[in-house]
Amino acid sequence: MGCHDDVSGVVRCPGPWLHNPVSARDKDNQRLLTLIRDSYSLSGGVYG
């Protein structure tokens, strides 16, 4: 996908998020959240 003119005549270029909608940070956040939930579950629900 290349750049194109929209209706208003503004040239728009699609960013990398169109091809990779989930950022590396979001993936890492999801990975950490899974680890935290698993750890909490394995601890018998003890926090801290």
N, C-alpha and C positions, 0 to 999 in steps of 0.2 A: 504494500500500500504506500503510495507516494503522497505528496502534498496535492491539495486541490483547492479550488475557489469555492467558497460557500455562497449562498444567495446574496449576502451583503457585499461580496467581492473580496472578502478577507481570505487570504491564503491560510489554510489550516493544514498542519502536518500532524498525523497521528503519532502519539508518543508510545514508548515501549509498553505502557500499561495495557494497550490493546492486545498485545501478543502475550504478555505475562501479567495478568490482572492481579495476582497475589504477589506482593513484594517480599523480598527476603526477610525483612523485619517482621512482617505478618506471619510468615512461615515459622520463624524462630519463636515468636510469641505463642503460636499454637503449640509448638513442640514443648515449650516450657510449661504452658498451662496443663498439658497432658501429664507431664512429669509431676507437677504439683498435685494434681487431682489423684494420680495413682499413689503418690506418697501419702497423701492424707487418708485415702481409702485403706491402704495397707497398715497405717498406724492405728486403725480402729476409730478414726474420727478425732484423734487428738491433734490439736493445733498448738504449736509453740514449742 
